[in-house]
Amino acid sequence: MDGICLLISHGPTDTVVITNTMASVPALSVSTVVLLFPVFASLAFFTVATDGEVDNLKDGAHQRYVPVEEYIPHWVEAPSSLADYPLRSNRTVVDPWVYTDRLGLYKILLRATSGDPTLGRANNTANILWGLPVQHGWQFKSGRLMDFPNGTRCSHTRRGSSWNCISPFSWWASMNYYLSVLPFLGAVKAGLFSDWPHEIEILASLHHPQDYCTSLESCTTRFSSVVDDWEDFFDILKYRSSWSDPHFQSITGRDGDSFPPVPFPTLSPREQDIIAQLWVAHTNSLETALPLFSASLLPLMSEPEQKFGLSWANLISYIAAVDFVTDLNTTVGFQLKCLPQRVLHQGDRPPKIPDFSWNVNKALLILETAQDIDRSTGDALKHAWQALMCSPASQARGRYMMANPTLLATLWNIVTLLWLYITECL
């Protein structure tokens, strides 16, 4: 696994043991990081849009109301509990190729974790699991769950109308399967639904069913590390520590001109454990799914859409390295101005796609640039960024950079990260 990981193991007394796997990130010289300075500066610019709409979402992020239905279509119609799914032969049946069925898995996980003292704050809007359904809602709204060979709503559904269908010929939909069904089964394995009296049946895809697992047993057999990583994430939520656990630190702070720099607020120990393990599981899900669909489904998309999909998957390692907080408002703000609201077509070339905003064009260009650099250098840029995120102070600075992508602030923060790397991590 790439990134800075916090892994959990349970001893005979169920004590949570945290192990830092920073050793998995290759050691890099300071000169290497300095040479990549201009690229780091560019990457920081695109991360969060800077206009008033997004700033309003970030201001008081855990108090402001975000209209969920606007960003996650048909959220109200999705199942709210396992009892809302059909019951057949004493089995609760979930069809993950029906949009509202898959969306319901996220809603159930959000409700099941709403009582957690860390995730459930601010009427559950602080829950970092919001990142998953918000992303899935964007995929639906932008047309990325359609049939890619013909660009129409798919008709491969067992029930309901075609608008509710998730196409097995969509690369995005198939990748998302590993970020919806497998996290849910990880929660089942962790015992979140131990009081549910019925077996849960996941219906197989009508096309290429061999690319998916459909039960806790088969998923644990085929993709044990992914299911185990999600189980570990939900196990943390069951662990009640005695640590003081203040509210999520909003991404604010005073970026003074003193040197060494004024530190930014860091996450509480429990927050850091939870967020780090979420990114471990998330990254493992994507890395497991990527090779399964690169030959069969990726070529069905236009070349610009292929490049965007692969570069978006590559970005996850950068976001994960800073322990990015994927609560409701932060995720919505992140996606609002940085993600294209339609599928890319042949001939779309950022940063000159006329019906996209400058922020989206800029995001696509930087994403593709980072992907090209990593592909040609053996992930040198990614490893350099991960190496810089070597301490809680560095990660806090990285999160701050993503919320304040101005030129002077970015250059100053890169210098600060180099200073922290030299003084705290070498």
BELQUISUL-V234329 format. One record per backbone hydrogen bond with DSSP energy under -0.5 kcal/mol. CO is the residue of the C=O (numbers start at 1). NH is the residue of the N-H. If there is no record, write none. Layout:
co=CO nh=NH
co=CO nh=NH
//
This chain:
co=3 nh=5
co=5 nh=7
co=5 nh=21
co=7 nh=19
co=9 nh=11
co=9 nh=17
co=11 nh=14
co=15 nh=11
co=15 nh=17
co=16 nh=18
co=17 nh=9
co=17 nh=19
co=19 nh=7
co=19 nh=21
co=21 nh=24
co=22 nh=25
co=24 nh=26
co=29 nh=33
co=30 nh=34
co=31 nh=35
co=32 nh=36
co=34 nh=37
co=36 nh=40
co=37 nh=41
co=38 nh=42
co=39 nh=43
co=40 nh=44
co=41 nh=45
co=42 nh=45
co=42 nh=46
co=43 nh=46
co=43 nh=47
co=51 nh=55
co=52 nh=56
co=53 nh=57
co=54 nh=58
co=55 nh=59
co=58 nh=60
co=58 nh=61
co=60 nh=63
co=60 nh=64
co=65 nh=67
co=66 nh=68
co=67 nh=70
co=67 nh=71
co=68 nh=71
co=68 nh=72
co=72 nh=75
co=74 nh=78
co=75 nh=78
co=81 nh=84
co=82 nh=85
co=86 nh=88
co=86 nh=93
co=88 nh=91
co=90 nh=199
co=91 nh=88
co=91 nh=93
co=92 nh=94
co=92 nh=201
co=93 nh=86
co=94 nh=96
co=94 nh=203
co=95 nh=98
co=97 nh=166
co=98 nh=102
co=99 nh=103
co=100 nh=79
co=100 nh=104
co=101 nh=105
co=102 nh=105
co=102 nh=106
co=103 nh=107
co=104 nh=108
co=105 nh=109
co=106 nh=110
co=107 nh=111
co=108 nh=112
co=109 nh=113
co=111 nh=114
co=113 nh=116
co=116 nh=120
co=118 nh=121
co=120 nh=124
co=121 nh=126
co=122 nh=125
co=124 nh=127
co=125 nh=328
co=127 nh=130
co=128 nh=131
co=129 nh=132
co=129 nh=133
co=130 nh=134
co=131 nh=135
co=132 nh=136
co=133 nh=137
co=134 nh=138
co=135 nh=139
co=136 nh=140
co=137 nh=141
co=138 nh=142
co=139 nh=144
co=139 nh=145
co=140 nh=143
co=142 nh=343
co=143 nh=146
co=144 nh=173
co=145 nh=167
co=146 nh=148
co=147 nh=151
co=147 nh=152
co=152 nh=147
co=155 nh=157
co=161 nh=164
co=162 nh=165
co=164 nh=99
co=165 nh=167
co=167 nh=170
co=169 nh=148
co=169 nh=171
co=170 nh=174
co=171 nh=175
co=172 nh=176
co=173 nh=177
co=174 nh=178
co=175 nh=178
co=176 nh=179
co=177 nh=180
co=177 nh=181
co=177 nh=182
co=180 nh=184
co=181 nh=185
co=182 nh=186
co=183 nh=187
co=184 nh=188
co=185 nh=189
co=186 nh=190
co=187 nh=192
co=188 nh=191
co=191 nh=194
co=193 nh=196
co=199 nh=92
co=199 nh=201
co=200 nh=202
co=201 nh=94
co=201 nh=203
co=208 nh=211
co=209 nh=212
co=214 nh=202
co=215 nh=219
co=216 nh=220
co=217 nh=221
co=218 nh=222
co=219 nh=223
co=223 nh=227
co=224 nh=228
co=225 nh=229
co=226 nh=230
co=227 nh=231
co=228 nh=232
co=229 nh=233
co=230 nh=234
co=231 nh=235
co=232 nh=236
co=233 nh=237
co=234 nh=238
co=235 nh=238
co=235 nh=239
co=236 nh=239
co=238 nh=240
co=239 nh=241
co=250 nh=252
co=252 nh=265
co=253 nh=255
co=254 nh=256
co=268 nh=272
co=269 nh=273
co=270 nh=274
co=271 nh=275
co=272 nh=276
co=273 nh=277
co=274 nh=278
co=275 nh=279
co=276 nh=280
co=277 nh=281
co=278 nh=282
co=279 nh=283
co=280 nh=284
co=281 nh=285
co=282 nh=286
co=283 nh=287
co=284 nh=288
co=285 nh=289
co=286 nh=290
co=287 nh=291
co=289 nh=292
co=289 nh=293
co=290 nh=293
co=290 nh=294
co=293 nh=297
co=293 nh=298
co=297 nh=300
co=298 nh=301
co=302 nh=306
co=303 nh=307
co=304 nh=308
co=305 nh=309
co=306 nh=310
co=307 nh=311
co=308 nh=312
co=309 nh=313
co=310 nh=314
co=311 nh=315
co=312 nh=316
co=313 nh=316
co=314 nh=317
co=314 nh=318
co=315 nh=318
co=315 nh=319
co=316 nh=320
co=317 nh=321
co=318 nh=322
co=319 nh=322
co=319 nh=324
co=320 nh=323
co=324 nh=326
co=325 nh=327
co=326 nh=131
co=327 nh=331
co=328 nh=332
co=329 nh=333
co=330 nh=334
co=331 nh=335
co=332 nh=336
co=333 nh=49
co=333 nh=337
co=335 nh=339
co=345 nh=348
co=347 nh=349
co=349 nh=352
co=352 nh=354
co=353 nh=356
co=357 nh=361
co=358 nh=362
co=359 nh=363
co=360 nh=364
co=361 nh=365
co=362 nh=366
co=363 nh=367
co=364 nh=368
co=365 nh=369
co=366 nh=370
co=367 nh=371
co=368 nh=372
co=369 nh=373
co=370 nh=374
co=371 nh=375
co=372 nh=376
co=373 nh=377
co=374 nh=378
co=374 nh=379
co=379 nh=383
co=380 nh=384
co=381 nh=385
co=382 nh=386
co=383 nh=387
co=384 nh=388
co=385 nh=389
co=388 nh=390
co=391 nh=395
co=392 nh=396
co=393 nh=397
co=394 nh=398
co=395 nh=399
co=396 nh=400
co=397 nh=401
co=398 nh=402
co=399 nh=403
co=400 nh=403
co=400 nh=404
co=401 nh=404
co=404 nh=406
co=406 nh=410
co=407 nh=411
co=408 nh=412
co=409 nh=413
co=410 nh=414
co=411 nh=415
co=412 nh=416
co=413 nh=417
co=414 nh=418
co=415 nh=419
co=416 nh=420
co=417 nh=421
co=418 nh=422
co=419 nh=423
co=420 nh=424
co=420 nh=425
co=421 nh=425
co=421 nh=426
//
